[in-house]
Each structure stands twice: as C-alpha cells, then as structure tokens.
Amino acid sequence: MKFVSGLAAILTAAVLATPSVAQDYPERAVEFIVPWSPGGGSDTLMRLVSANIEPHLGVEMPIINMPGVGGTVGLREASRRTADGYTISQVHEGLLMTTLTGLTELTWDSFEPIALMTASPQFLIAQPTENYANFEEFVEYAKAHPNELTMGVTLGGLPHLFAAMIEQSYDLKFKYVGYEGTGERVRAIVGGNLDVAIGDVASSIEFSKNGDLVFLAAGSGDRHPALPDVPTFREKGQDLLLTVTRGIVMPKGTPAAARDAMEAALHKLSQDATYVEQTNNVGSQVTFMGQDEYRSYLSNLNDTVKSLAAVIIQ
C-alpha cells in the first residue's frame, strides 16, 4: 500500500507540474512578443493581427516589443515563458540566420509552430540622391564606388543575406551597417544617415510618397501592385526572390488544447475580410498555414537557407 500511495503521489505531482489549459481557454489576454522594434514590417503586420484577433479568439492580444540582437532577445524571452498558452511570439526566416551565424542557440525546435500568417516581398530602398535615379544607375554607380555605399541590414540576419545575394548577383561591394530592424533602417534612410537598405512596403511606402526614400528594385516574382513602377530583380537580369514570411509560435510544451485554439482563431482571422484588406494595404499577403503544414515548411526552409547562408558566413 505504501508503494501504491507513493506512486500516486508522484503521478499527482507530475500532473500538477504540467501546464494545464482549461476547456474555456483563453480566459485572459494573451501576450504577443514581437522581437523587433516598432515601425518595421514585423511590427506593422503583427499589430494588424493583434488589432483584429479578439472577435476570433475571445480575448485581447497586446503587443510587447522586445528588440535586440537580430530578434533573439525577444525570442529568448518567449522561449522562457511558462508554456500555458498565454504567450505567443512572431518569427521569420531570420531565426535560421541567427542560429547559423552563432548569434543564438535557439532553433525552430525551441518553439511550437502554430501558424504562418503573411508573406512579404523585400525591396532595395535608397536615400534620394543625384548619383542615381533608378536601379541601372545605382548598379553603375555602386560598381564605380566599391565599399563606399552604406547598406543597412540586420547583421547576420536575413536582410544581410539578401544584400549579399544582391552583391554577388551584380558584382557589387557594400559597406554594411547594422540596425535592429526594418524600422530603424528606414529611419536611417529618411534621416540621411544611410545610402541603401533592405526594406518592405509596410515600413517604407509612406516615406516614398513623401519623397523621403525611393524604391529601386523588388524581390517579388512580379511587380508589386502597390508599386507597379518598381522593376523586379528578375527584370534586371537576376533570378532573385527576396521574401520574408511571418508566423506565430508558442513556448515549447504548450498544451495541445491551447495550440489548437490559437491555430483555429488565426485561421478564422486569415479569412477576415477587414484583416486581409489591411494586410494587403501595407504591401503583404495573407498566406495561412496551420501547425502541421507550417512545421513542414520550416523543416524544408532549413535546408534552403543553409545552402544560401555560406554567402555571408565566413
């Protein structure tokens, strides 16, 4: 009897130590960690998720910006949160780059992938200058001035990879300057502190309308409907596709009930006409994948990014 009682006590302790989720989850707000600074593409797009999710989830999802070290500060915090369903975080392909370059030991396997939400083509943006007015003139000027033009990227991150791919494709050499996210790079361009950068429609188009920056080339397969006059890299002789996908993850070990409920809410959101329109208006597309499909996508993505990472990893 003592053995049985002891075993029961152990099993009871194990159950109590495992995060539980009530059937009526969620019962309170879910914190949404965005590991980038305000104003960038990730922040803009995830705020649309936050602003539109309550009718589908039943509770609010307030944004907490935690920028730093290529997005790894916020992701580290997210990975340490209690796996009870009340913390989510945003990730994109940059996590692969920071892992491969040694900035973090975190990987996709450090989290529970819940859903892919958006896909955003990236652009080469520039400070207005008399030195070049279009992409052809930019390439000509950059070739004549190697290592002189400052290129804003997240060092060791996905923008760094994209910039290196442009360098390699057009035989250019940039002087790299590190910034903590798209928002900071765009502000540096607008402030006249940077020549060119990797940006997106969400963070850059309003400054373009004001004449504070220019779009030189698009990393999409076809011209972007919001910027029909901006040529693609494909049109300019190189088969470059520069795209960032953004998804939602939860801490490792989050119970299936919470993961399934969050996936269902995000799926409903992806079909919400208002949310879709708002996402399109900032230059991105709603591209939903659920848990299983998203996990498979991330696994395949590992192999692709590893093959490209050698471009910047010395």
N, C-alpha and C positions, 0 to 999 in steps of 0.2 A: 504493500500500500504506500509506503514511503516513496518507493521508486516511481509509482504512478503519479503521486502528488507532486513529486519533484519535476517530472516530465511535463505535467500540466502547467506548472508554474513557469517553466522555460518557454513553453509554447505561448502562454499568455503574454509573457514579456516580449517575445518576438513580434506578436501581433501589435502590441502597443507601440513598439519601436518603429513599425512600418507606417509611413504616412497614409492616412485614410481619407477617403473622399465621400462625403455624404451624397445620398441619391439626388438631393436637390442642388448639387453643385452647379454653378458657383453661388455662394451665399454672400460674398462681399467682393469688392473691387479686385481686379487682377492687375498687378503692377507690370508695366511694359518697359523693359530696359532697352533703350536704343543706344548702342555703344559708339555713337558718333555725335558730333557737336550739332547744335541747332542750325537750321538753314540749308543743310546739304540734302542730297537726293534721298538718302535713307530716312532722315528725319522728316522730310516733307511727306514722303509716301506712307510712312508708318503713322504719322499724325492723321492721315485720312482713314487708316484702319481704326485708330483709336476713336476718331470722331463719329464713325458710323457703325461700330460694332454693338453698342448697347441693345438695340432692338433685337439682335440675333443671339446675344449671349446672356442678356438679362441684367448685366452689371456694367459699370464703367471700367475702362482700361486706361488709366492715366499713364502718360509718357514720363519716363525718367531718363534724361540724357546722361550718359556716363562715357564721355570720350577719353581717348588716351591710348598710345602705343598701338596704332593701327587697328583700333577697335577691340583690342584684347583686354583692356581694363574692365569694360562693361561686361564682356563675355565671361571673364573670370568671376566677377561678382555674381552673374546669373548662374554659373555652374555651382556656386557655393550656397545658393539659396535653398531653403527647405523644399523638397520635392512634393509639394502638397497641392499643386495646381494653381497657386496664386502668384506665380512669377512666370512671365514669358520673356523672350528676347528675340531680337532680329539678327539674322546672319545673312551673309552673301559669300561669293567666291573668295573674298579677301581672307577669310579664315584659313583657307588652304594655303595661301601665300605666306601668311604669318607663321603657320606651322612649319612649312618647308624652309623658311628662312631663319627659323630658330627663335622668333620673337615670342612664341608661346608653345607650351606643350599641349594645349587644347586641340582637339580634333572634332570632327562631326560626331564621333562616338562618345564625346563628353556630354552630349545632349540627347534629348528625344525630339527628332524632327517631327513637326506637326503638319505644316502646310507651306507650300510655295505660293506666294501671292502675286508678285509682279516681275516683269522683265523690262529692263530699261537700256536702250542703246546709249553708248557713250560717245562723246564728241571731242574733237580737238578745238578748244576755245582759245582766244587770244585777246590781249590788250590792243585796242585800236592804235595803229601806227602808220606812219608814212612809208615804212620799209616794205610792207606787203599788204595787199588788199584782198587776196584770195589764196587758195591753197597752193596753186602753182608758183606764185610769187614767194610764198612762205618757204617752200622747199628750195627754191633757188637761193633765197637769202640765207637759209639755215646751212646749206652746203658751203656757201662762201664764208660763213662765220661759225665754224665748228666750235663747240663747247662755250659759245658765247650766250646763246639764248637760254634763259632760265625756264625750266619745265617744272611746274608744280605737280607733285604726286604725293601719295601716301607711301613713304619709303618702305620697301619690302612688301607692299600690298599690291592689290590688283591694278590700281592706276599706274603704278611703277611698271608692272608687266606690260600693260597696254602701251605706255610710252616707249618702252624698249622695243616692242614689236614695230611701232612706227619708225623708230630709229633704224632698225635692222632692214625694214622693207624699203626705205627710201635713202639709205646710206647717209644718215644724219648723226650728229653728236650733240646732245643736250647737256646743260649744266643743271643737275637735279637739285630741287629744293623741297624739303619735306613739310607737309602740312597734315593736320589731323583729320581731315575730311574734306568733302567737296565744298561745303560751305566756306571753309577757311580759304581754300584755293580760289574760289570765285571772288571772295572779298579782296584777296591779294591782287587779282587781275584788275578789278574795278579800282582799287586804290593805287594802281600804277606801280606795284611792287613786284610784278611777275610778268614775264613775256607770254608764255603759253601754259596750258594746263589741260588735264583730262576732266571734263565736266559732263553734265547731263542737262536735259531740257528743264527738269523740275527746279533746279537751282540756278539756272542761267538765263532762261528766256526773257524774263522781265528786264534784266540788265541789258540784254541785247536790244530790246525795244527802245530802251533809253539811249542806246549808242555807247554804253559803257564797256561793252565787250562784243566780240564778233565770233561767230561760229565758222570754222574753216573747213571741217570735214566731219562726216557722220560715220559711226561704226555700225550702222544698221545695214541690212541686206538691200533695202530700197530706201529712197529718200523719205525722211520722216514727214508725216502730214503736217506737223506743226511748223516745220522748217523746209518747205518744198524747194527753196533756192539753194540749200546747202548740199553739195555733192557728197557721195559716199566714197570711202577709200577704194571700193571696188571700181567705181567710175574713174578713179585716178590711178588705175593700173595695178592695185594690190588687193588680193582677196582677204581683207581684214574684216572680221566681225568682232566688234568690241561690245559686249553686253554684260550687264550685271543683273542677276536675279536675286530677289529678296524674299526670304522665308521666315517662318516663325518656329522657334524651338522652345522646349521646356527643360528644366533640370533633369538630369539622368535619374531614372527611378520614379518619375511622376506616375501615379496610378493610371491604369488604362481608362478608368471612368472619366477622369479629368481630361486626358488626351483626346478621347473620343468626343467629349462635349465641346472642347475647343475646336477640334477639326470640323465638327458639324456647324458650329457658329461661323467659322471662317469660310466654309463652303457656301453658306447662305449669303454671307457678305459678298462673296465673289460674284453673286448673281443679282446683287442690289444695284438697280439702275443708277441711283444717285452716286454711289461709290464708284462704279465703273466709269461714269462720266467725269467725275472729279479726278480720277486716276489718269484718264486719257488726257484731260486738260493740262496736266503737268508733264505730259510727254512720255508716260509709261503705259504699259498694257497689263491688264489683269490676266494672269496665267496661273490658274489654280492647279495644284497637285495635292492630294491627300497624303496621309502618313506613309503608306506603303510605296506609292509612286515617287514621293519626294525622297524617301530613303534610298531608293534605287537610283534616282537621278544623281544624288550626292555621291554615291559609290562610283558611278561611271565618271562623274566630274573629276574625281580624284586623279584618275589616270590621265585625263586630258590636261589638267593644269600641271601635273608633274612633268609632262613632256614639254611644256612651254616654260616652266619655271627656270630652266637652265639658262634662259636668256638673261636673267638678272642675278642669279645666284652664282657667285664666283667661288 
